Amino acid sequence: MLIGTPVELPAMLMAREARAAAQQAIMEAHPGCTLISFCLNIPGPVKTNEDLRRLFDDGLAAIKDALRQHSWAVLEQREQHAPTGDECLMAAAGNPAAIKEATTSLEERHPLGRLFDIDVLDAAGHKLSRSVPRRCLLCGEQAQVCARSRRHSVEDLTCRIQAMLSEYLHK
């Protein structure tokens, strides 16, 4: 089980609204940009702690490295670290489809990329979809199917995440 400050649904909804407003502000400040929104996929009431923050920082460094490798400039970056989770918004100069492909590849190849939630929005604010569906952390089925049916308990999911984090951080 993840240890940290539990967050209730109203706080999560307020954080989602604030993120949408920040996304809009960045896109207005940088017309034509591609927007990258990065946070972690963490079920349950605990959205961040010291270990999750370290994973977030590693993920953010990997995203920046991918952008550098493709010569996509970061025009603006905003980070937020709150009990509702660690978040980063970046305006980037680059083709949205190519950036989505690069970030999806990162989610697939990073040891804990399955916990990354990297959204890419085009200049019109449309979110690009993954070409390959995510797999469930516990059974390998399509994650959306397991989530909709609530096939696994939050406790089982968070225990799996904690085990993954411990293994990753102690290597």
Buried (B, 14 or more C-beta within 10 A) or exposed (E): EBEBEEBEEEBBEEBEEBBEEBBEEBBEEBEEBBBBBBBBBBBBBBBBBEBBBEBBBBBBEBBBEBBEEBEBEBBBBBEBEBBBBBBBBBBBBBBBEEBBBBBBEBBBEBEBBBBBBBBBBBEEEEEBEBEEEBBBBBEEBEBEEBBEEEEBEBEBBBBBBBEBBEEBEEE
